[in-house]
Amino acid sequence: MRALFVVIHEALELYKWAIILVALMSWLISFNVINIHNNVVRSIWNGLNAIVEPALRQIRRFLPDLSGVDLSPVVLIFIVWFIQMLLTDMFRAYAMGF
């Protein structure tokens, strides 16, 4: 059971880093620091977007329009963090025999 908890916890941790990378890359692309026409950048961008964008799209449906400010990555990070805390509490309760 501990191994399953560790795998899920680490997968959620990697997902949080993917969210952060998508947010940073979107800023860097917007300010023309990195170029999306580069094959490596485009591959990384498409891969990360395929992982993160479905969840961000669902969150954006409920957030109000803030004129160009996208808070959906922050909300998604908080959701993932909350899920990690719930899993940790569930594992501790399971380990203690409750």
C-alpha positions as CSV (number, residue, x, y, z in Angstrom):
1,M,0.0,0.0,0.0
2,R,2.9,2.4,0.8
3,A,4.3,1.9,-2.7
4,L,1.0,2.8,-4.3
5,F,0.8,5.9,-2.2
6,V,4.3,7.0,-3.1
7,V,3.7,6.5,-6.8
8,I,0.5,8.5,-6.7
9,H,2.1,11.2,-4.6
10,E,5.1,11.5,-6.9
11,A,2.9,11.5,-10.0
12,L,0.9,14.4,-8.6
13,E,4.2,16.2,-7.8
14,L,5.3,15.8,-11.4
15,Y,1.9,17.1,-12.5
16,K,2.4,20.2,-10.4
17,W,5.8,20.8,-12.1
18,A,4.2,20.3,-15.5
19,I,1.6,23.0,-14.6
20,I,4.4,25.4,-13.6
21,L,6.4,24.7,-16.7
22,V,3.3,25.4,-18.9
23,A,2.8,28.7,-17.2
24,L,6.4,29.7,-17.5
25,M,6.6,28.6,-21.1
26,S,3.5,30.5,-22.0
27,W,5.1,33.7,-20.6
28,L,8.3,33.1,-22.4
29,I,6.5,32.4,-25.7
30,S,4.4,35.5,-25.2
31,F,7.4,37.7,-24.7
32,N,9.3,36.1,-27.5
33,V,12.1,34.8,-25.3
34,I,11.7,31.3,-26.7
35,N,10.4,30.6,-30.2
36,I,7.6,28.0,-30.8
37,H,9.0,27.5,-34.3
38,N,11.9,25.6,-32.8
39,N,11.2,21.8,-33.0
40,V,12.4,21.1,-29.4
41,V,10.4,23.9,-27.9
42,R,7.3,23.0,-29.9
43,S,7.6,19.3,-28.9
44,I,7.9,20.2,-25.2
45,W,5.1,22.7,-25.5
46,N,2.7,20.3,-27.2
47,G,3.6,17.5,-24.8
48,L,3.0,19.5,-21.7
49,N,-0.1,21.1,-23.1
50,A,-1.6,17.7,-23.8
51,I,-1.1,16.7,-20.2
52,V,-2.2,20.0,-18.5
53,E,-4.6,21.7,-20.8
54,P,-7.7,19.5,-20.3
55,A,-7.7,20.2,-16.6
56,L,-7.0,23.9,-17.1
57,R,-9.8,24.2,-19.7
58,Q,-12.3,22.8,-17.1
59,I,-11.2,25.3,-14.5
60,R,-11.3,28.2,-16.9
61,R,-15.0,27.5,-17.5
62,F,-15.7,28.5,-13.9
63,L,-13.3,31.4,-13.4
64,P,-14.4,34.9,-14.3
65,D,-12.6,36.8,-17.1
66,L,-9.8,38.9,-15.7
67,S,-8.7,40.6,-18.9
68,G,-5.7,38.5,-19.8
69,V,-4.8,37.2,-16.4
70,D,-5.1,33.5,-16.2
71,L,-5.4,32.1,-12.7
72,S,-6.3,28.6,-13.7
73,P,-2.8,27.2,-13.2
74,V,-2.8,28.5,-9.6
75,V,-6.2,27.0,-9.0
76,L,-5.1,23.7,-10.4
77,I,-1.9,23.6,-8.3
78,F,-4.0,24.2,-5.2
79,I,-6.4,21.4,-6.3
80,V,-3.5,19.0,-6.8
81,W,-1.9,20.1,-3.4
82,F,-5.3,19.5,-1.7
83,I,-5.5,16.0,-3.3
84,Q,-2.0,15.2,-2.0
85,M,-2.9,16.3,1.5
86,L,-6.0,14.1,1.4
87,L,-4.0,11.1,0.2
88,T,-1.4,11.7,2.9
89,D,-4.1,11.8,5.6
90,M,-5.8,8.7,4.2
91,F,-2.5,6.8,4.2
92,R,-1.7,7.9,7.8
93,A,-5.2,6.7,8.9
94,Y,-4.7,3.4,7.1
95,A,-1.2,3.0,8.6
96,M,-2.6,3.6,12.1
97,G,-5.4,1.1,11.6
98,F,-8.4,3.4,11.6
